[in-house]
Amino acid sequence: MRKFYLLASILPLFGCNNFDLTPINVSAKEPSYSQTNTMATPLANYENYHILLLQAIEKSINQPVTESTTRNPIRISPKKQETLLDVTVINQNPELKYGCEVTSLAMVLHYAGVKTDKMELYRLIQKEDYPLIRKSNGDILHWGNPENGFVGDMTGRLTGTTVYDKPMIHLINQKLPGRAVNLTNQPFEKIEEHVSAGYPIVVWTTLDYGLPKRWVAWNHGHQVVRVPFDLHAVVLVGYDNNFVYLNDPLTIKKQVKVEKEQFVSSWKALGSRAVSYE
């Protein structure tokens, strides 16, 4: 009976506040069954196939079960239809006028049980050490790239702008080694799945969670960097069929209810950036 059972089983910005434009002087997939089983050996004929099959069955029956040969069952947790996480909201002001990204991250890490705060994250986040150079009319000519680190002054004493996902991932890994998850450019369905699993996410949007109103551009080496004036970062803490729920470090509002289609359009316009942990 055991042989028959085995045989059957084998076969089947500009920053968080609008920044000041006044001119300033600034100088492998897992192996398949066929890859791990002797039945994948080329067979000369149908009779040999059955001989090898029975040998494989006998081997599997007589083989002792050890930790190395036991595979844990795959547990798939279906996405919940709706979820809402109780994440503490943190105020970015007055210390970090342009610090919505690290303040949002402080909320996420606090929820994960990490002892940190926005000011420590402000000190640790990578900075883009590249001078702000303006034209005679005050427009920005050269500046840094937020892909590399925070551009400008996060405190607001001087002009500041934003930081994108890669430096944030590096910072998460400092606090939660090996647990950072970059969800940038993933479908929003994947973003919801991550929240459904119990993890809040830092997401990039605008001040009113709508499409960007105006963009500014400058040169960075041979690159052109474009950033919207009203760029903002918040924490996605929940969703349902029609809405998302956000913790906003600027308004200090918790679980802000925003129409989902509007938010997703805004999020995509900002590059579909999202970072979290697992």
Secondary structure as UniProt FT lines:
FT   HELIX           2..10
FT   HELIX           33..36
FT   HELIX           38..40
FT   HELIX           46..62
FT   HELIX           67..69
FT   STRAND          83..84
FT   TURN            93..95
FT   TURN            97..98
FT   HELIX           100..111
FT   TURN            112..113
FT   HELIX           118..124
FT   STRAND          127..128
FT   STRAND          133..134
FT   TURN            136..137
FT   STRAND          140..142
FT   TURN            146..148
FT   STRAND          150..152
FT   TURN            154..155
FT   HELIX           165..175
FT   TURN            177..178
FT   STRAND          180..182
FT   TURN            184..185
FT   HELIX           188..196
FT   TURN            197..198
FT   STRAND          201..206
FT   TURN            207..208
FT   STRAND          215..220
FT   TURN            221..222
FT   STRAND          223..228
FT   TURN            229..230
FT   STRAND          231..239
FT   STRAND          243..248
FT   TURN            249..252
FT   STRAND          253..259
FT   HELIX           260..269
FT   TURN            270..271
FT   STRAND          274..277
//
